[in-house]
Amino acid sequence: MSPRFVLALVLLVLVRAGGFSSIVAVVWFRDVYSAGGAALVLSAFGVGTVVFPALAGLLVRARTLTPVLAFAMAVNGVLMLLLPAAVGGPLAITVVLMLLVGAMSGASRSLLGTLITFASSGSGQTRVQSTIAWAANLGAAAASAIAGLVTATSQQYGMLFAVEGVILLAVAPIALALGPAAVPNLGAWRTLRLGDVRVLGCALAVGIGATALMQGLGTAFALLTRHPEAFVSAALLNGVLILVLQPMAVRLLRDDRATAYLVGGSLAGVVTALAAALTDSWVVLGVGWTVAELLLSAGMVPTILARTPHRLHVAAIGVVGSSWGLSAAALPVLVVSSSALAGPAAGWSLLVGAGLALVVGVSLPSRRAASVLESER
């Protein structure tokens, strides 16, 4: 690994570890606002994470990626310093601030993923994407631990946000040290063709399917299990297995099998959803969730990039970044509403359907994608 690659991974861990604020925010906002107000604030955060990663992917260029990344991290830090003063005041101000927090944090994660992808010095993309996933999971594990510690021992949520703001402001200039990113330029917006939009739409569809499984298995179990406390055990088991097994799996991955990994992960997600629905076992869920996540994280981005023209690669990675936010925002509503109408089985069936649709979608040859790729040569 090059020093630039390692430094970008460290920044990703720090940015993901800073996600403890969004976890604590759920508790904090419920204490300060009504249930409807808290939901509106958190929804604003979700909207930001959906829109801005894709927008950043379309706008950044080789020379602007790292400056935009540093700017997003710095603005995120400033917003974190402002939030403690805003919370408890007019709801509209908090909504706007959390919208911007979601936008800047989502864009930062997506841009870091883009930079790491293109700073990999020719390494296999399945291994690179698994390494990115491992770094993100390490940061997320740290975020969960920090959030759990703070909510259990203190109510000084405002101070916690301020500390994160200071950390983000301190590390933002480090992004500039990464230098210009060797990413393909998309070109002017006017050069985008209808075929390009369709290709990016396919990337979004694959991203939504894969991220829905990676996030949805845990979400569905948390909302549908007869033993809500068991979700903590399932999440802990998944986190430990991912952190231990992913570095081992990296050594075995091959780029020419990326689509096979994506299909295998989708099928593992389907089987896990069915098994969890039948057994309501946190062990079954934790193990199956891990297998699906390992395979999906290895195969998702390499499969998308293999079917996307080179000049659209940055935009495609941005679209994948938005798919994480989109699936995270939509899944709880869909799972709860479907299970309310037809029982828990309906909630689990959503994941089964998503997994099977993803298998069919990536297994069928894409004539349109092939024709676009051929025209680029």
Residue, then its C-alpha position, 0 to 999 in steps of 0.5 A: m500500500s502506498p502512503r497516500f492510500v494508507l493516509a486516505l484509509v486513516l481519514l476514512v476511519l476518522v470520518r466514519a468514527g465521527g458518525f457517533s454524533s448521528i447515533v447520539a442525535v437520535v437520543w438527543f433530539r428525542d429529548v429536546y423535540s417532539a417525536g415528529g420534530a425529531a423525525l423531521v430533523l433526522s429525515a433532513f440528515g438522511v436527505g443530505t446523505v442521499v443527494f450530495p454524494a452523487l452530486a459531488g461525484l458529478l462535479v469533482r475533477a482530478r484537481t478539485l477532488t481533494p480540495v472539495l474533500a477538505f472543504a466538506m470535512a471543514v464545513n462539517g466541523v463548523l456545523m458540529l460546533l454550531l449545532p449545540a447552540a441551535v438545538g432547543g431553538p427553532l426547529a427549522i434551524t436544526v433541520v437546515l443544519m442537520l441537512l447540511v451535516g448529512a450532505m457534508s458527511g455523506a460527500s466526505r465518505s463518498l469522496l474518500g472512497t473515490l480517492i482510495t479507489f483511484a489511489s490503489s496503484g493498480s491493486g485489484q478492485t475487489r481487494v480495494q473495495s473490501t479494504i475500504a469496507w473494512a476501514a469503514n466498519l472499523g470507524a463505525a465500530a468505534a462510533s458505536a462504542i463512543a455513542g454507547l459510552v456517552t449515552a450510558t455515562s453522560q448527558q453532555y451531548g452538545m459537548l460531544f458534537a463540539v469535540e467532533g467538530v474540533i477533530l474534523l477541523a483539525v484533520a480536514p487540512i490533511a486531505l490537502a496533503l493527498g494531492p491531486a487525485a488521478v481520477p478520470n474527468l467526466g467532462a462538461w455536463r453538456t457532454l452527458r448523453l442519454g446513454d450515460v444517464r441510463v448507465l448511471g441509473c443501472a449503477l444506482a439500481v445495483g447500489i440500492g440492491a446491494t446496500a439494501l441487503m447489507q443494511g436491511l438485514g440488521t434493520a429488519f431484524a431490529l424491527l421485526t424480532r420478538h426479542p429486540e434486545a437480541f439485535v445488539s448481540a447480532a450487531l456485535l457478532n456481525g461487527v466482530l466477524i467482519l473486522v476479523l474475517q475481512p482482512m483474511a478475505v482480501r487475500l483471496l479475492r480476484d477481480d474476474r470473480a467480482t460479479a460472482y461475489l455480488v451474486g453470491g452475496s445476494l443469495a446469501g442475503v436471501v437465505t439469511a432473510l428467510a432463515a432469520a424470519l423462520t428462526d428469529s435467531w440472532v446467531v443465524l442473522g449475525v453469521g448470514w449478515t456477515v457472509a452477505e456483507l463480505l461478498l457484496s462489499a467485494g463485488m458491488v463497486p468492481t461490478i459497477l465499474a466494469r460495466t461503466p465507461h471510464r470517464l463515468h467512474v467517479a460519477a458512478i462511485g458517487v451514485v453508489g454513495s447516495s445509494w447507501g443513504l437512500s436505502a438507509a432512509a427508505l428501509p425502516v419505513l418500508v419494513v414497518s409499513s409492510s409488516a403492519l399490513a401483512g405481518p413480519a413475513a412481509g417485511w422479510s420478503l422485501l429483502v428476499g425480493a431485493g436479493l433475487a432482483l439483484v441476482v437477475g439484474v447482474s446475471l443478465p447480459s447488459r447490451r446497452a452497457a456493452s454498447v456504451l463501453e464499446s463506443e468509448r474504445 
